[in-house]
Amino acid sequence: MNPIILASQSPRRKQLLEWAEIPFDIIIKETEESFPASMSAEEVPVHIARNKALAVQKGVAKEKIVLAADTVVVLGQRIIGKPQNREDAVQILKDLSGNQHRVITGVVIRQDERETAFADITEVYFHPLTATQIEFYVDKYKPYDKAGAYAIQEWIGVVGIKKVNGDFYNVMGLPVSRVVQELKNFL
């Protein structure tokens, strides 16, 4: 398999593709991560991923396969992105504490004019967390580059998550087994 293009700077997506032994190169283009207010939570990460894929695709050969993804956390009807600062991260985790939320990763795979796009949804249930636990996690792990202010594979996932319904790796940022299946259609 020729290397695909990963349109992401996420170290977690890079790691997941490496684990799946998918050869890839990384190309990143800065894109706007805004979305229309009328868009559903399931459509938002696909919309953002598509913008990333299209931006990168403009600079590569037509036969190259471009993979882009974006992840959001949804609590009730509220879409939670990356925290702005420490206080925001602490508040987000307080909101998630003791509650169930959805992690939605939008994936777009493009090659020339062909496109596959989907959203993968995983439900995550947190145990109630103390303020001390939340502050410890934020201060030690600095989850400012993570949707929902946490990474499931870090300390907070080990001690704070009660249950996961769906693809664990989706919560890390890429439903890699589904991506592998979808990539077969492009080969």
Contact map, one row per residue, 1 for C-alpha under 8 A:
1110000000000000000001100000000000000000000000000000000000000000000000000000000000000000000000000000000000000000000000000000000000000000000000000000000000000000000000000000000000000000001
1111000000000000000000110000000000000000000000000000000000000000000000000000000000000000000000000000000000000000000000000000000000000000000000000000000000000000000000000000000000000000000
1111100000000000000001111000000000000000000000000000000000000000000000000000000000000000000000000000000000000000000000000000000000000000000000000000000000000000000000000000000000000000000
0111110000000000000001111000000000000000000000000000000000000001111000000000000000000000000000000000000000000000000000000000000000000000000000000000000000000000000000000000000000000000000
0011111000000000000000011110000000000000000000000000000000000001111000000000000000000000000000000000000000000000000000000000000000000000000000000000000000000000000000000000000000000000000
0001111100000100000000011111000000000000000000000000000000000000011100000000000000000000000000000000000000000000000000000000000000000000000000000000000000000000000000000000000000000000000
0000111110000000000000000111100000000000000000000001100100000000011110000000000000000000000000000000000000000000000000000000000000000000000000000000000000000000000000000000000000000000000
0000011111001000000000000111000000000000000000000000000000000000000110000000000000000000000000000000000000000000000000000000000000000000000000000000000000000000000000000000000000000000000
0000001111101100000000000101000000000000000000000000000000000000000000000000000000000000000000000000000000000000000000000000000000000000000000000000000000000000000000000000000000000000000
0000000111111100000000000000000000000000000000000000000000000000000000000000000000000000000000000000000000000000000000000000000000000000000000000000000000000000000000000000000000000000000
0000000011111110000000000000000000000000000000000000000000000000000000000000000000000000000000000000000000000000000000000000000000000000000000000000000000000000000000000000000000000000000
0000000001111111000000000000000000000000000000000000000000000000000000000000000000000000000000000000000000000000000000000000000000000000000000000000000000000000000000000001100000000000000
0000000111111111100000000000000000000000000000000000000000000000000000000000000000000000000000000000000000000000000000000000000000000000000000000000000000000000000000000001110000000000000
0000010011111111110000000000000000000000000000000000000000000000000000000000000000000000000000000000000000000000000000000000000000000000000000000000000000000000000000000000000000000000000
0000000000111111111000000000000000000000000000000000000000000000000000000000000000000000000000000000000000000000000000000000000000000000000000000000000000000000000000000000000000000000000
0000000000011111111100000000000000000000000000000000000000000000000000000000000000000000000000000000000000000000000000000000000000000000000000000000000000000000000000001000010100000000000
0000000000001111111111110000000000000000000000000000000000000000000000000000000000000000000000000000000000000000000000000000000000000000000000000000000000000000000000000000000100000000000
0000000000000111111111100000000000000000000000000000000000000000000000000000000000000000000000000000000000000000000000000000000000000000000000000000000000000000000000000000000000000000000
0000000000000011111111000000000000000000000000000000000000000000000000000000000000000000000000000000000000000000000000000000000000000000000000000000000000000000000000000000000000000000000
0000000000000001111111000000000000000000000000000000000000000000000000000000000000000000000000000000000000000000000000000000000000000000000000000000000000000000000000000000000100010000000
0000000000000000111111100000000000000000000000000000000000000000000000000000000000000000000000000000000000000000000000000000000000000000000000000000000000000000000000000000000000000000000
1011000000000000111111110000000000000000000000000000000000000000000000000000000000000000000000000000000000000000000000000000000000000000000000000000000000000000000000000000000000000000000
1111000000000000110011111000000000000000000000000000000000000000000000000000000000000000000000000000000000000000000000000000000000000000000000000000000000000000000000000000000000000000000
0111110000000000100001111100000000000000000000000000000000000000000000000000000000000000000000000000000000000000000000000000000000000000000000000000000000000000000000000000000000000000000
0011110000000000000000111110000000000000000000000000000000000000000000000000000000000000000000000000000000000000000000000000000000000000000000000000000000000000000000000000000000000000000
0000111110000000000000011111000000000000000000000000000000000000000000000000000000000000000000000000000000000000000000000000000000000000000000000000000000000000000000000000000000000000000
0000111100000000000000001111100000000000000000000000000100000000000000000000000000000000000000000000000000000000000000000000000000000000000000000000000000000000000000000000000000000000000
0000011110000000000000000111110000000000000000000001000100000000000000000000000000000000000000000000000000000000000000000000000000000000000000000000000000000000000000000000000000000000000
0000001000000000000000000011111000000000000000000001001100000000000000000000000000000000000000000000000000000000000000000000000000000000000000000000000000000000000000000000000000000000000
0000000000000000000000000001111100000000000000000001000000000000000000000000000000000000000000000000000000000000000000000000000000000000000000000000000000000000000000000000000000000000000
0000000000000000000000000000111110000000000000000011001000000000000000000000000000000000000000000000000000000000000000000000000000000000000000000000000000000000000000000000000000000000000
0000000000000000000000000000011111000000000000010010000000000000000000000000000000000000000000000000000000000000000000000000000000000000000000000000000000000000000000000000000000000000000
0000000000000000000000000000001111100000000000010000000000000000000000000000000000000000000000000000000000000000000000000000000000000000000000000000000000000000000000000000000000000000000
0000000000000000000000000000000111110000000000010000000000000000000000000000000000000000000000000000000000000000000000000000000000000000000000000000000000000000000000000000000000000000000
0000000000000000000000000000000011111010000100110000000000000000000000000000000000000000000000000000000000000000000000000000000000000000000000000000000000000000000000000000000000000000000
0000000000000000000000000000000001111110000000000000000000000000000000000000000000000000000000000000000000000000000000000000000000000000000000000000000000000000000000000000000000000000000
0000000000000000000000000000000000111110000000000000000000000000000000000000000000000000000000000000000000000000000000000000000000000000000000000000000000000000000000000000000000000000000
0000000000000000000000000000000000011111000000000000000000000000000000000000000000000000000000000000000000000000000000000000000000000000000000000000000000000000000000000000000000000000000
0000000000000000000000000000000000111111101100000000000000000000000000000000000000000000000000000000000000000000000000000000000000000000000000000000000000000000000000000000000000000000000
0000000000000000000000000000000000000111111100000000000000000000000000000000000000000000000000000000000000000000000000000000000000000000000000000000000000000000000000000000000000000000000
0000000000000000000000000000000000000011111110000000000000000000000000000100101000000000000000000000000100000000000000000000000000000000000000000000000000000000000000000000000000000000000
0000000000000000000000000000000000000001111111000000000000000000000000000000000000000000000000000000000101000000000000100000000000000000000000000000000000000000000000000000000000000000000
0000000000000000000000000000000000000011111111100000000000000000000000000000000000000000000000000000000001000000000000100000000000000000000000000000000000000000000000000000000000000000000
0000000000000000000000000000000000100011111111110000000000000000000000000000000000000000000000000000000001000000000000000000000000000000000000000000000000000000000000000000000000000000000
0000000000000000000000000000000000000000111111111000000000000000000011110000000000000000000000000000000111100000000000100000000000000000000000000000000000000000000000000000000000000000000
0000000000000000000000000000000000000000011111111100000000000000000011000000000000000000000000000000000011110000000011100000000000000000000000000000000000000000000000000000000000000000000
0000000000000000000000000000000000100000001111111110000000000000000000000000000000000000000000000000000001000000000000000000000000000000000000000000000000000000000000000000000000000000000
0000000000000000000000000000000111100000000111111111000000000000000011000000000000000000000000000000000001000000000000000000000000000000000000000000000000000000000000000000000000000000000
0000000000000000000000000000000000000000000011111111100000000000000111000000000000000000000000000000000001110000000000000000000000000000000000000000000000000000000000000000000000000000000
0000000000000000000000000000000000000000000001111111110000000000000110000000000000000000000000000000000000110000000010000000000000000000000000000000000000000000000000000000000000000000000
0000000000000000000000000000001100000000000000111111111000000000000000000000000000000000000000000000000000000000000000000000000000000000000000000000000000000000000000000000000000000000000
0000001000000000000000000001111000000000000000011111111100000000000110000000000000000000000000000000000000000000000000000000000000000000000000000000000000000000000000000000000000000000000
0000001000000000000000000000000000000000000000001111111110000000011100000000000000000000000000000000000000011100000000000000000000000000000000000000000000000000000000000000000000000000000
0000000000000000000000000000000000000000000000000111111111000000000000000000000000000000000000000000000000000000000000000000000000000000000000000000000000000000000000000000000000000000000
0000000000000000000000000000101000000000000000000011111111100000000000000000000000000000000000000000000000000000000000000000000000000000000000000000000000000000000000000000000000000000000
0000001000000000000000000011100000000000000000000001111111110000010000000000000000000000000000000000000000000000000000000000000000000000000000000000000000000000000000000000000000000000000
0000000000000000000000000000000000000000000000000000111111111100010000000000000000000000000000000000000000000101000000000000000000000000000000000000000000000000000000000000000000000000000
0000000000000000000000000000000000000000000000000000011111110000000000000000000000000000000000000000000000000000000000000000000000000000000000000000000000000000000000000000000000000000000
0000000000000000000000000000000000000000000000000000001111111000000000000000000000000000000000000000000000000000000000000000000000000000000000000000000000000000000000000000000000000000000
0000000000000000000000000000000000000000000000000000000111111101000000000000000000000000000000000000000000000000000000000000000000000000000000000000000000000000000000000000000000000000000
0000000000000000000000000000000000000000000000000000000010111111000000000000000000000000000000000000000000000000000000000000000000000000000000000000000000000000000000000000000000000000000
0000000000000000000000000000000000000000000000000000000010011111000000000000000000000000000000000000000000000011000000000000000000000000000000000000000000000000000000000000000000000000000
0000000000000000000000000000000000000000000000000000000000001111100000000000000000000000000000000000000000000011000000000000000000000000000000000000000000000000000000000000000000000000000
0001100000000000000000000000000000000000000000000000000000011111110000000000000000000000000000000000000000000011000000000000000000000000000000000000000000000000000000000000000000000000000
0001100000000000000000000000000000000000000000000000000000000011111000000000000000000000000000000000000000001111000000000000000000000000000000000000000000000000000000000000000000000000010
0001111000000000000000000000000000000000000000000000100110000001111100000000000000000000000000000000000000011110000000000000000000000000000000000000000000000000000000000000000000000000000
0001111000000000000000000000000000000000000000000000100000000000111110000000000000000000000000000000000000111100000000000000000000000000000000000000000000000000000000000000000000000000000
0000011100000000000000000000000000000000000000001101100000000000011111000000000000000000000000000000000000111000000000000000000000000000000000000000000000000000000000000000000000000000000
0000001100000000000000000000000000000000000011011101000000000000001111100000000000000000000000000000000011110000000000000000000000000000000000000000000000000000000000000000110000000000000
0000000000000000000000000000000000000000000011011000000000000000000111110000000000000000000000000000000011100000000000000000000000000000000000000000000000000000000000000000100000000000000
0000000000000000000000000000000000000000000010000000000000000000000011111000000000000000000000000000001111000000000000000000000000000000000000000010000000000000000000000000100000000000000
0000000000000000000000000000000000000000000010000000000000000000000001111100001110000000000000000000001110000000000000000000000000000000000000000011000000000000000000000000000000000000000
0000000000000000000000000000000000000000000000000000000000000000000000111110001110000000000000000000111100000000000000000000000000000000000000000011000000000000000000000000000000000000000
0000000000000000000000000000000000000000100000000000000000000000000000011111111100000000000000000000111100000000000000000000000000000000000000000000000000000000000000000000000000000000000
0000000000000000000000000000000000000000000000000000000000000000000000001111111100000000000000010001110000000000000000000000000000000000000000000000000000000000000000000000000000000000000
0000000000000000000000000000000000000000000000000000000000000000000000000111110000000000000000000000100000000000000000000000000000000000000000000000000000000000000000000000000000000000000
0000000000000000000000000000000000000000100000000000000000000000000000000111111000000000000000000000000000000000000000000000000000000000000000000000000000000000000000000000000000000000000
0000000000000000000000000000000000000000000000000000000000000000000000000111111100000000000000000000000000000000000000000000000000000000000000000000000000000000000000000000000000000000000
0000000000000000000000000000000000000000100000000000000000000000000000011110111110000000000000000000000000000000000000000000000000000000000000000000000000000000000000000000000000000000000
0000000000000000000000000000000000000000000000000000000000000000000000011110011111000000000100000000000000000000000000000000000000000000000000000011000000000000000000000000000000000000000
0000000000000000000000000000000000000000000000000000000000000000000000011000001111100000000000000000000000000000000000000000000000000000000000000111100000000000000000000000000000000000000
0000000000000000000000000000000000000000000000000000000000000000000000000000000111110000000000000000000000000000000000000000000000000000000000011111100000000000000000000000000000000000000
0000000000000000000000000000000000000000000000000000000000000000000000000000000011111101100100000000000000000000000000000000000000000000000000111111100000000000000000000000000000000000000
0000000000000000000000000000000000000000000000000000000000000000000000000000000001111101100000000000000000000000000000000000000000000000000000010000000000000000000000000000000000000000000
0000000000000000000000000000000000000000000000000000000000000000000000000000000000111111100000000000000000000000000000000000000000000000000000010000000000000000000000000000000000000000000
0000000000000000000000000000000000000000000000000000000000000000000000000000000000111111110000000000000000000000000000000000000000000000011001010000000000000000000000000000000000000000000
0000000000000000000000000000000000000000000000000000000000000000000000000000000000001111111000000000000000000000000000000000000000000000000000000000000000000000000000000000000000000000000
0000000000000000000000000000000000000000000000000000000000000000000000000000000000111111111100000000000000000000000000000000000000000000000000000000000000000000000000000000000000000000000
0000000000000000000000000000000000000000000000000000000000000000000000000000000000111111111110000000000000000000000000000000000000000000010000110001100000000000000000000000000000000000000
0000000000000000000000000000000000000000000000000000000000000000000000000000000000000111111111000000000000000000000000000000000000000110010000000000000000000000000000000000000000000000000
0000000000000000000000000000000000000000000000000000000000000000000000000000000000000011111111100000000000000000000000000000000000000000000000000000000000000000000000000000000000000000000
0000000000000000000000000000000000000000000000000000000000000000000000000000000100100001111111110000000000000000000000000000000000000000000000000001100000000000000000000000000000000000000
0000000000000000000000000000000000000000000000000000000000000000000000000000000000000000111111111000000000000000000000000000000000000100000000000001110000000000000000000000000000000000000
0000000000000000000000000000000000000000000000000000000000000000000000000000000000000000011111111000000000000000000000000000000010100100000000000000000000000000000000000000000000000000000
0000000000000000000000000000000000000000000000000000000000000000000000000000000000000000001111111010000000000000000000000000000000000000000000000000000000000000000000000000000000000000000
0000000000000000000000000000000000000000000000000000000000000000000000000010000000000000000111111111100000000000000000000000010000000000000000000000000000000000000000000000000000000000000
0000000000000000000000000000000000000000000000000000000000000000000000000000000000000000000011111110000000000000000000000000011110000000000000000000000000000000000000000000000000000000000
0000000000000000000000000000000000000000000000000000000000000000000000000000000000000000000000011111000000000000000000000000111110000000000000000000000000000000000000000000000000000000000
0000000000000000000000000000000000000000000000000000000000000000000000000000000000000000000000111111100000000000000000000000111100000000000000000000000000000000000000000000000000000000000
0000000000000000000000000000000000000000000000000000000000000000000000000010000000000000000000010111110000000000000000000011110000000000000000000000000000000000000000000000000000000000000
0000000000000000000000000000000000000000000000000000000000000000000000001111000000000000000000010011111000000000000000000011100000000000000000000000000000000000000000000000000000000000000
0000000000000000000000000000000000000000000000000000000000000000000000001110000000000000000000000001111100000000000000001111000000000000000000000000000000000000000000000000000000000000000
0000000000000000000000000000000000000000000000000000000000000000000000111100000000000000000000000000111110000000000000001111000000000000000000000000000000000000000000000110000000000000000
0000000000000000000000000000000000000000110010000000000000000000000000111100000000000000000000000000011111000000000000111100000000000000000000000000000000000000000000000110000000000000000
0000000000000000000000000000000000000000000011000000000000000000000011110000000000000000000000000000001111100000000000111000000000000000000000000000000000000000000000000110111000000000000
0000000000000000000000000000000000000000011111111000000000000000000011100000000000000000000000000000000111110000000011110000000000000000000000000000000000000000000000000000000000000000000
0000000000000000000000000000000000000000000011001100000000000000001111000000000000000000000000000000000011111000000011100000000000000000000000000000000000000000000000000000010000000000000
0000000000000000000000000000000000000000000001001100100000000000011110000000000000000000000000000000000001111100001111000000000000000000000000000000000000000000000000000000000000000000000
0000000000000000000000000000000000000000000000000000100000000000111100000000000000000000000000000000000000111110001110000000000000000000000000000000000000000000000000000000000000000010000
0000000000000000000000000000000000000000000000000000100010000000111000000000000000000000000000000000000000011111111100000000000000000000000000000000000000000000000000000000000000000000000
0000000000000000000000000000000000000000000000000000000000000111110000000000000000000000000000000000000000001111111000000000000000000000000000000000000000000000000000000000000000000000010
0000000000000000000000000000000000000000000000000000000010000111100000000000000000000000000000000000000000000111110000000000000000000000000000000000000000000000000000000000000000000000000
0000000000000000000000000000000000000000000000000000000000000000000000000000000000000000000000000000000000000111111000000000000000000000000000000000000000000000000000000000000000000000000
0000000000000000000000000000000000000000000000000000000000000000000000000000000000000000000000000000000000000111111100000000000000000000000000000000000000000000000000000000000000000000000
0000000000000000000000000000000000000000000000000000000000000000000000000000000000000000000000000000000000011110111110000000000000000000000000000000000000000000000000000000000000000000000
0000000000000000000000000000000000000000000000000000000000000000000000000000000000000000000000000000000000011100011111000000000000000000000000000000000000000000000000000000000000000100000
0000000000000000000000000000000000000000000001000100000000000000000000000000000000000000000000000000000001111000001111100000000000000000000000000000000000000000000000000000000000000000000
0000000000000000000000000000000000000000000001000000000000000000000000000000000000000000000000000000000001110000000111110000000000000000000000000000000000000000000000000000000000000000000
0000000000000000000000000000000000000000011011000000000000000000000000000000000000000000000000000000000111100000000011111000000000000000000000000000000000000000000000000000000000000000000
0000000000000000000000000000000000000000000000000000000000000000000000000000000000000000000000000000000111000000000001111100000000000000000000000000000000000000000000000100001000000000000
0000000000000000000000000000000000000000000000000000000000000000000000000000000000000000000000000000011110000000000000111110000000000000000000000000000000000000000001100100000000000000000
0000000000000000000000000000000000000000000000000000000000000000000000000000000000000000000000000000011100000000000000011111000000000000000000000000000000000000000111110110000000000000000
0000000000000000000000000000000000000000000000000000000000000000000000000000000000000000000000000001111000000000000000001111100000000000000000000000000000000000000111000000000000000000000
0000000000000000000000000000000000000000000000000000000000000000000000000000000000000000000000000001111000000000000000000111110000000000000000000000000000000000111110000000000000000000000
0000000000000000000000000000000000000000000000000000000000000000000000000000000000000000000000000111100000000000000000000011111000000000000000000000000000000000111100000000000000000000000
0000000000000000000000000000000000000000000000000000000000000000000000000000000000000000000000011111000000000000000000000001111110000000000000000000000000000001111000000000000000000000000
0000000000000000000000000000000000000000000000000000000000000000000000000000000000000000000000001110000000000000000000000000111110000000000000000000000000000001110000000000000000000000000
0000000000000000000000000000000000000000000000000000000000000000000000000000000000000000000000001110000000000000000000000000011111000000000000000000000000000001000000000000000000000000000
0000000000000000000000000000000000000000000000000000000000000000000000000000000000000000000001001100000000000000000000000000011111101100000000000000000000000001000000000000000000000000000
0000000000000000000000000000000000000000000000000000000000000000000000000000000000000000000000000000000000000000000000000000000111111100000000000000000000000000000000000000000000000000000
0000000000000000000000000000000000000000000000000000000000000000000000000000000000000000000001000000000000000000000000000000000011111110000000000000000000000000000000000000000000000000000
0000000000000000000000000000000000000000000000000000000000000000000000000000000000000000000000000000000000000000000000000000000001111111000000000000000000000000000000000000000000000000000
0000000000000000000000000000000000000000000000000000000000000000000000000000000000000000000000000000000000000000000000000000000011111111100000000000000000000000000000000000000000000000000
0000000000000000000000000000000000000000000000000000000000000000000000000000000000000000010011000000000000000000000000000000000011111111110000000000000000000000000000000000000000000000000
0000000000000000000000000000000000000000000000000000000000000000000000000000000000000000010000000000000000000000000000000000000000111111111000000000000000000000000000000000000000000000000
0000000000000000000000000000000000000000000000000000000000000000000000000000000000000000000000000000000000000000000000000000000000011111111100000000000000000000000000000000000000000000000
0000000000000000000000000000000000000000000000000000000000000000000000000000000000000000000000000000000000000000000000000000000000001111111111000000000000110000000000000000000000000000000
0000000000000000000000000000000000000000000000000000000000000000000000000000000000000100110000000000000000000000000000000000000000000111111111100000000000000000000000000000000000000000000
0000000000000000000000000000000000000000000000000000000000000000000000000000000000000100000000000000000000000000000000000000000000000011111111000000000000000000000000000000000000000000000
0000000000000000000000000000000000000000000000000000000000000000000000000000000000000000000000000000000000000000000000000000000000000001111111000000000000000000000000000000000000000000000
0000000000000000000000000000000000000000000000000000000000000000000000000000000000000000000000000000000000000000000000000000000000000000111111100000000000000000000000000000000000000000000
0000000000000000000000000000000000000000000000000000000000000000000000000000000000000100000000000000000000000000000000000000000000000000111111110000000000000000000000000000000000000000000
0000000000000000000000000000000000000000000000000000000000000000000000000000000000100000100000000000000000000000000000000000000000000000010011111100111000000000000000000000000000000000000
0000000000000000000000000000000000000000000000000000000000000000000000000000000001111100100000000000000000000000000000000000000000000000000001111100100000000000000000000000000000000000000
0000000000000000000000000000000000000000000000000000000000000000000000000000000001100000000000000000000000000000000000000000000000000000000000111110100000000000000000000000000000000000000
0000000000000000000000000000000000000000000000000000000000000000000000000000000011100000000000000000000000000000000000000000000000000000000000111111111000000000000000000000000000000000000
0000000000000000000000000000000000000000000000000000000000000000000000111000000111100000000000000000000000000000000000000000000000000000000000001111110000000000000000000000000000000000000
0000000000000000000000000000000000000000000000000000000000000000000000011000000111100000100110000000000000000000000000000000000000000000000000000111110000000000000000000000000000000000000
0000000000000000000000000000000000000000000000000000000000000000000000000000000011100000100110000000000000000000000000000000000000000000000000111111111000000000000000000000000000000000000
0000000000000000000000000000000000000000000000000000000000000000000000000000000000000000000010000000000000000000000000000000000000000000000000100111111101011000000000000000000000000000000
0000000000000000000000000000000000000000000000000000000000000000000000000000000000000000000000000000000000000000000000000000000000000000000000100100111111011000000000000011000000000000000
0000000000000000000000000000000000000000000000000000000000000000000000000000000000000000000000000000000000000000000000000000000000000000000000000000011111111100100000000011000000000000000
0000000000000000000000000000000000000000000000000000000000000000000000000000000000000000000000000000000000000000000000000000000000000000000000000000001111111100000000000001000000000000000
0000000000000000000000000000000000000000000000000000000000000000000000000000000000000000000000000000000000000000000000000000000000000000000000000000011111111100000000000000000000000000000
0000000000000000000000000000000000000000000000000000000000000000000000000000000000000000000000000000000000000000000000000000000000000000100000000000000111111111000000000000000000000000000
0000000000000000000000000000000000000000000000000000000000000000000000000000000000000000000000000000000000000000000000000000000000000000100000000000011111111111100000000000000000000000000
0000000000000000000000000000000000000000000000000000000000000000000000000000000000000000000000000000000000000000000000000000000000000000000000000000011111111111100000000000000000000000000
0000000000000000000000000000000000000000000000000000000000000000000000000000000000000000000000000000000000000000000000000000000000000000000000000000000111111111100000000000000000000000000
0000000000000000000000000000000000000000000000000000000000000000000000000000000000000000000000000000000000000000000000000000000000000000000000000000000000111111100000000000000000000000000
0000000000000000000000000000000000000000000000000000000000000000000000000000000000000000000000000000000000000000000000000000011110000000000000000000000000111111110000000000000000000000000
0000000000000000000000000000000000000000000000000000000000000000000000000000000000000000000000000000000000000000000000000001111000000000000000000000000100011111111100000000000000000000000
0000000000000000000000000000000000000000000000000000000000000000000000000000000000000000000000000000000000000000000000000001111000000000000000000000000000000001111100000000000000000000000
0000000000000000000000000000000000000000000000000000000000000000000000000000000000000000000000000000000000000000000000000001110000000000000000000000000000000000111110000000000000000000000
0000000000000000000000000000000000000000000000000000000000000000000000000000000000000000000000000000000000000000000000000111100000000000000000000000000000000000111111110000000000000000000
0000000000000000000000000000000000000000000000000000000000000000000000000000000000000000000000000000000000000000000000000111000000000000000000000000000000000000001111100000000000000000000
0000000000000000000000000000000000000000000000000000000000000000000000000000000000000000000000000000000000000000000000001110000000000000000000000000000000000000000111110100000000000000000
0000000000000000000000000000000000000000000000000000000000000000000000000000000000000000000000000000000000000000000000001100000000000000000000000000000000000000000111111110001000000000000
0000000000000000000000000000000000000000000000000000000000000000000000000000000000000000000000000000000000000000000000000100000000000000000000000000000000000000000101111111001000000000000
0000000000000001000000000000000000000000000000000000000000000000000000000000000000000000000000000000000000000000000000000000000000000000000000000000000000000000000000111111111100000000000
0000000000000000000000000000000000000000000000000000000000000000000000000000000000000000000000000000001110000000000000011100000000000000000000000000000000000000000001111111111100000000000
0000000000000000000000000000000000000000000000000000000000000000000000000000000000000000000000000000001110000000000000000100000000000000000000000000001100000000000000111111111000000000000
0000000000011000000000000000000000000000000000000000000000000000000000000000000000000000000000000000000000000000000000000000000000000000000000000000001110000000000000011111110000000000000
0000000000011000000000000000000000000000000000000000000000000000000011100000000000000000000000000000000010000000000000000000000000000000000000000000000000000000000000001111111000000000000
0000000000001001000000000000000000000000000000000000000000000000000010000000000000000000000000000000000010100000000000000000000000000000000000000000000000000000000000001111111100100000000
0000000000000000000000000000000000000000000000000000000000000000000000000000000000000000000000000000000010000000000000010000000000000000000000000000000000000000000000111110111111100000000
0000000000000001100100000000000000000000000000000000000000000000000000000000000000000000000000000000000000000000000000000000000000000000000000000000000000000000000000001100011111110000000
0000000000000000000000000000000000000000000000000000000000000000000000000000000000000000000000000000000000000000000000000000000000000000000000000000000000000000000000000000001111111000000
0000000000000000000000000000000000000000000000000000000000000000000000000000000000000000000000000000000000000000000000000000000000000000000000000000000000000000000000000000001111111100000
0000000000000000000000000000000000000000000000000000000000000000000000000000000000000000000000000000000000000000000000000000000000000000000000000000000000000000000000000000011111111110000
0000000000000000000100000000000000000000000000000000000000000000000000000000000000000000000000000000000000000000000000000000000000000000000000000000000000000000000000000000000111111111000
0000000000000000000000000000000000000000000000000000000000000000000000000000000000000000000000000000000000000000000000000000000000000000000000000000000000000000000000000000000011111111100
0000000000000000000000000000000000000000000000000000000000000000000000000000000000000000000000000000000000000000000100000000000000000000000000000000000000000000000000000000000001111111110
0000000000000000000000000000000000000000000000000000000000000000000000000000000000000000000000000000000000001000000000000000000000000000000000000000000000000000000000000000000000111111111
0000000000000000000000000000000000000000000000000000000000000000000000000000000000000000000000000000000000000000000000000000000000000000000000000000000000000000000000000000000000011111111
0000000000000000000000000000000000000000000000000000000000000000000000000000000000000000000000000000000000000000000000000000000000000000000000000000000000000000000000000000000000001111111
0000000000000000000000000000000000000000000000000000000000000000100000000000000000000000000000000000000000000010000000000000000000000000000000000000000000000000000000000000000000000111111
1000000000000000000000000000000000000000000000000000000000000000000000000000000000000000000000000000000000000000000000000000000000000000000000000000000000000000000000000000000000000011111
